[in-house]
Amino acid sequence: MRKSKACFILAGLVLAGPALAQSASGDGVSDFVDSHSAVARLGKVARWEDPVCPSVTGLPPNFIKFITKRVRDVATAVGAPVNASETCKSNIDIVFTTKPQALLDTVRAKEPVMLGYYSSNDQADRMAKVNYVIQSWHATQTVDLRGNAMIDSRNAENSGSAQGSRAQNSTGSRLGDGLHSTFYRAIVVANPDKLGDYEIGTLADHVAFVALAQPAQPDACGALPSILDMTNVECRKEAPVKGLTQADTAYLRGLYQGDAGASLRNQKDSIAFRIKDGQKDAQAAK
């Protein structure tokens, strides 16, 4: 990596602290949840159920260690499962590269399931486009009440294998059928050529969020501040976000501590409740 393009790693290893809590209307919280919640093939919000094992490439060893630890620490703090082994097989590949589109072109050609579910080649081509300086892709699967899993892939659905058989066992309840969506692999790609103005702590927090969750609108810039705002150059110029915000952390806790088998509406309502509850706690602490 050229020295002129590596100044973000010289900004220091002090982890960016959480941004100040900010209140928002009910609509603001709902918009925050919607923008942070991509909907998986099942029609629900996915999360990790296999213990996460992040792997970072493209940076010097000390920064690889720093970002890897931060992803693990955030996962532990919000209740996501974490693989304690430092030699575990990676299921989150975090790649720093100055040629992100070339990398995604390779993914599209050789391992398209990593893009997430798509129903046509044109859709897959669109999904493989790099639009942000830090961007993530999550491969998901549908799991039924008995633990049977089906990869959310057009090819898997058409196969005759056990992996391709559709998960069927459900409760039939309006509140939730018990079926849930999980991540089984993810890739996070960051372009260091365009990250020179950011501290390593800010980058690590952004990477951690998009590794543990799948945003629907990574640059929404809503009423509540978010670590995702850093991908939108027009957002919060007067008060840039330096780390995970109260709303970001509450979102992740709601995602990982809620009922994965609930309906999409109930999933989102549960996450929104966590965010609002966190706002109340922050106000009470003042």
C-alpha positions as CSV (number, residue, x, y, z in Angstrom):
1,M,0.0,0.0,0.0
2,R,1.5,3.4,-0.9
3,K,2.4,5.7,2.0
4,S,0.2,8.5,0.6
5,K,-2.8,6.1,0.6
6,A,-2.2,4.7,4.1
7,C,-2.6,7.8,6.2
8,F,-5.8,6.4,7.7
9,I,-3.7,3.8,9.6
10,L,-1.4,6.6,10.9
11,A,-4.4,8.3,12.6
12,G,-3.8,6.2,15.7
13,L,-5.2,3.0,17.2
14,V,-7.5,4.7,19.7
15,L,-10.9,3.2,19.0
16,A,-13.5,5.9,18.0
17,G,-15.9,6.3,20.8
18,P,-19.7,6.0,20.4
19,A,-21.4,9.0,18.9
20,L,-23.6,11.0,21.1
21,A,-27.1,9.6,21.4
22,Q,-29.8,11.5,19.4
23,S,-33.5,11.3,19.7
24,A,-35.8,10.8,16.8
25,S,-39.5,10.5,16.2
26,G,-41.1,7.1,15.8
27,D,-40.9,7.6,12.1
28,G,-37.2,8.4,12.3
29,V,-36.6,5.2,14.2
30,S,-38.7,3.2,11.8
31,D,-36.8,4.7,8.8
32,F,-33.5,3.8,10.6
33,V,-34.5,0.2,11.0
34,D,-35.8,0.0,7.4
35,S,-32.6,1.4,5.9
36,H,-30.4,-0.9,8.0
37,S,-32.4,-4.1,7.3
38,A,-32.0,-5.8,3.9
39,V,-34.7,-8.5,3.5
40,A,-33.5,-12.0,2.7
41,R,-35.1,-14.5,0.3
42,L,-37.4,-15.7,3.1
43,G,-38.8,-12.2,3.6
44,K,-37.1,-11.7,7.0
45,V,-33.9,-10.0,8.4
46,A,-31.0,-12.4,8.5
47,R,-28.3,-12.7,11.2
48,W,-25.4,-14.9,12.2
49,E,-26.2,-18.2,13.9
50,D,-22.9,-19.9,13.1
51,P,-20.1,-18.4,15.2
52,V,-18.5,-15.6,13.3
53,C,-14.9,-15.9,12.2
54,P,-13.6,-12.8,10.5
55,S,-10.5,-12.7,8.4
56,V,-8.8,-9.5,7.2
57,T,-6.4,-9.1,4.2
58,G,-4.7,-6.2,2.4
59,L,-3.4,-4.4,5.5
60,P,-0.2,-4.6,7.7
61,P,-0.4,-7.3,10.4
62,N,-1.1,-4.9,13.3
63,F,-4.1,-3.4,11.6
64,I,-5.4,-6.8,10.5
65,K,-5.3,-7.8,14.2
66,F,-7.0,-4.5,15.3
67,I,-9.9,-4.8,12.9
68,T,-10.3,-8.5,13.5
69,K,-10.5,-8.0,17.2
70,R,-13.0,-5.1,16.8
71,V,-15.4,-7.3,14.8
72,R,-15.2,-10.0,17.4
73,D,-15.7,-7.5,20.3
74,V,-18.7,-5.9,18.7
75,A,-20.2,-9.3,18.0
76,T,-19.7,-10.4,21.6
77,A,-21.2,-7.2,22.9
78,V,-24.4,-7.4,20.9
79,G,-25.0,-11.1,21.5
80,A,-23.8,-12.6,18.2
81,P,-22.1,-16.0,18.3
82,V,-18.3,-15.8,18.0
83,N,-15.7,-18.5,17.2
84,A,-13.1,-18.2,19.9
85,S,-10.4,-19.9,17.9
86,E,-7.9,-17.7,16.2
87,T,-7.3,-20.4,13.6
88,C,-11.0,-20.9,12.7
89,K,-12.2,-21.2,9.1
90,S,-13.2,-17.7,8.0
91,N,-16.9,-17.0,7.2
92,I,-16.4,-13.2,7.0
93,D,-13.8,-12.2,4.5
94,I,-12.8,-8.5,4.9
95,V,-10.7,-7.4,2.0
96,F,-8.9,-4.1,1.5
97,T,-8.1,-3.7,-2.1
98,T,-7.5,-0.8,-4.5
99,K,-9.3,-2.8,-7.2
100,P,-12.7,-3.7,-5.6
101,Q,-14.6,-4.0,-8.8
102,A,-12.1,-6.5,-10.2
103,L,-12.5,-8.6,-7.1
104,L,-16.3,-8.5,-7.4
105,D,-16.1,-9.4,-11.1
106,T,-14.2,-12.6,-10.0
107,V,-16.8,-13.3,-7.3
108,R,-19.6,-12.9,-9.9
109,A,-17.8,-15.3,-12.3
110,K,-16.6,-18.0,-9.9
111,E,-18.7,-17.9,-6.7
112,P,-21.9,-15.9,-7.5
113,V,-23.8,-17.3,-4.4
114,M,-21.7,-14.9,-2.4
115,L,-23.6,-12.0,-3.9
116,G,-26.8,-13.1,-2.1
117,Y,-30.0,-14.4,-3.6
118,Y,-30.8,-13.4,-7.2
119,S,-33.4,-14.6,-9.6
120,S,-31.8,-13.6,-12.9
121,N,-28.4,-13.0,-14.4
122,D,-29.2,-9.4,-14.9
123,Q,-30.0,-9.0,-11.2
124,A,-26.7,-10.8,-10.3
125,D,-24.8,-8.4,-12.5
126,R,-26.3,-5.4,-10.7
127,M,-25.6,-6.9,-7.3
128,A,-22.0,-7.4,-8.2
129,K,-21.4,-3.6,-8.8
130,V,-19.2,-1.8,-6.2
131,N,-21.0,1.4,-5.2
132,Y,-19.4,2.3,-1.9
133,V,-15.9,2.6,-0.5
134,I,-16.9,0.0,2.1
135,Q,-19.5,-2.5,0.9
136,S,-20.7,-5.9,2.0
137,W,-22.4,-8.9,0.4
138,H,-24.0,-11.7,2.5
139,A,-24.9,-15.2,1.4
140,T,-27.9,-16.4,3.3
141,Q,-29.9,-19.6,4.0
142,T,-33.3,-20.5,5.2
143,V,-33.6,-22.6,8.3
144,D,-36.7,-24.4,9.6
145,L,-37.9,-25.5,13.0
146,R,-35.9,-28.7,12.8
147,G,-32.7,-27.0,11.8
148,N,-32.9,-28.0,8.1
149,A,-31.1,-25.4,6.0
150,M,-31.5,-24.4,2.4
151,I,-29.0,-22.0,0.7
152,D,-30.8,-19.0,-0.8
153,S,-29.6,-19.8,-4.2
154,R,-31.4,-20.3,-7.5
155,N,-29.2,-23.3,-8.2
156,A,-29.7,-24.8,-4.8
157,E,-33.5,-24.6,-5.2
158,N,-33.3,-26.5,-8.4
159,S,-30.9,-29.2,-7.1
160,G,-32.0,-32.6,-5.8
161,S,-29.6,-32.6,-2.9
162,A,-30.5,-32.3,0.8
163,Q,-28.9,-28.9,0.8
164,G,-31.3,-27.9,-2.0
165,S,-34.4,-29.2,-0.4
166,R,-36.8,-26.5,0.7
167,A,-37.1,-26.0,4.5
168,Q,-40.8,-26.8,5.2
169,N,-41.3,-27.2,9.0
170,S,-43.0,-24.1,10.4
171,T,-45.5,-23.1,13.1
172,G,-48.0,-21.4,10.8
173,S,-48.5,-18.5,13.3
174,R,-49.3,-15.0,12.1
175,L,-46.7,-13.7,14.6
176,G,-44.0,-15.8,13.1
177,D,-43.7,-19.2,11.3
178,G,-40.5,-20.2,13.0
179,L,-38.6,-20.2,9.8
180,H,-35.6,-17.9,9.9
181,S,-32.8,-16.5,7.7
182,T,-29.2,-16.8,8.6
183,F,-25.9,-15.7,7.1
184,Y,-23.4,-18.5,6.2
185,R,-20.8,-16.4,4.5
186,A,-20.1,-12.7,4.0
187,I,-17.6,-10.6,2.2
188,V,-16.7,-7.0,3.1
189,V,-14.7,-5.0,0.6
190,A,-13.0,-1.6,1.3
191,N,-10.9,0.6,-1.0
192,P,-8.0,2.1,1.0
193,D,-7.3,4.6,-1.8
194,K,-10.6,6.4,-0.8
195,L,-10.3,6.0,3.0
196,G,-7.4,8.3,3.7
197,D,-9.3,10.8,5.9
198,Y,-10.7,8.2,8.3
199,E,-9.3,6.9,11.6
200,I,-8.7,3.2,11.9
201,G,-11.3,3.0,14.8
202,T,-14.0,4.5,12.6
203,L,-13.2,2.1,9.8
204,A,-13.2,-0.9,12.1
205,D,-16.6,0.1,13.5
206,H,-18.0,0.5,10.0
207,V,-16.6,-2.9,8.9
208,A,-18.0,-4.5,12.1
209,F,-21.5,-3.3,11.4
210,V,-21.7,-4.4,7.8
211,A,-20.1,-7.7,8.7
212,L,-22.7,-8.4,11.4
213,A,-25.8,-6.9,9.6
214,Q,-26.9,-6.4,6.1
215,P,-28.0,-2.8,5.4
216,A,-30.7,-2.1,2.8
217,Q,-29.5,1.5,2.2
218,P,-25.9,1.9,3.2
219,D,-25.9,5.7,2.7
220,A,-29.5,6.6,3.8
221,C,-28.4,9.5,6.1
222,G,-31.6,9.5,8.2
223,A,-32.7,11.4,11.3
224,L,-30.6,9.2,13.6
225,P,-26.8,9.2,13.1
226,S,-25.2,5.9,12.1
227,I,-21.7,4.7,11.3
228,L,-23.0,4.0,7.8
229,D,-23.2,7.7,7.3
230,M,-19.5,7.8,6.5
231,T,-20.2,6.4,3.0
232,N,-22.3,9.4,2.1
233,V,-20.0,12.5,1.7
234,E,-23.0,14.8,2.0
235,C,-24.1,13.4,5.3
236,R,-23.4,15.1,8.7
237,K,-20.6,17.4,7.4
238,E,-20.8,19.5,10.6
239,A,-20.7,16.5,13.0
240,P,-19.3,13.4,11.3
241,V,-19.8,10.1,13.0
242,K,-16.6,8.6,14.4
243,G,-17.9,5.2,15.6
244,L,-20.9,3.0,16.3
245,T,-23.7,5.2,17.5
246,Q,-26.3,4.3,20.2
247,A,-28.8,3.5,17.5
248,D,-26.3,1.2,15.7
249,T,-25.5,-0.7,18.8
250,A,-29.2,-1.0,19.8
251,Y,-30.0,-2.2,16.3
252,L,-27.5,-5.0,16.5
253,R,-28.7,-6.0,20.0
254,G,-32.2,-6.1,18.7
255,L,-31.2,-8.1,15.7
256,Y,-29.3,-10.7,17.7
257,Q,-31.4,-10.9,20.9
258,G,-34.8,-10.9,19.2
259,D,-36.9,-13.8,17.9
260,A,-35.4,-14.8,14.5
261,G,-38.5,-16.8,13.7
262,A,-40.9,-13.8,14.1
263,S,-42.5,-12.1,11.2
264,L,-40.6,-9.3,9.4
265,R,-42.9,-6.7,11.0
266,N,-42.3,-8.1,14.5
267,Q,-38.6,-8.4,13.9
268,K,-38.4,-4.7,12.9
269,D,-40.7,-3.6,15.8
270,S,-38.5,-5.5,18.2
271,I,-35.4,-3.7,16.9
272,A,-37.1,-0.4,17.0
273,F,-38.1,-0.9,20.6
274,R,-34.5,-1.5,21.5
275,I,-33.5,1.7,19.8
276,K,-36.2,3.7,21.6
277,D,-35.4,2.1,24.9
278,G,-31.7,3.1,24.4
279,Q,-32.8,6.7,23.7
280,K,-34.7,6.7,27.0
281,D,-31.7,5.4,28.9
282,A,-29.4,8.0,27.3
283,Q,-31.8,10.8,28.2
284,A,-32.2,9.6,31.8
285,A,-28.4,9.4,32.2
286,K,-28.0,13.1,31.3
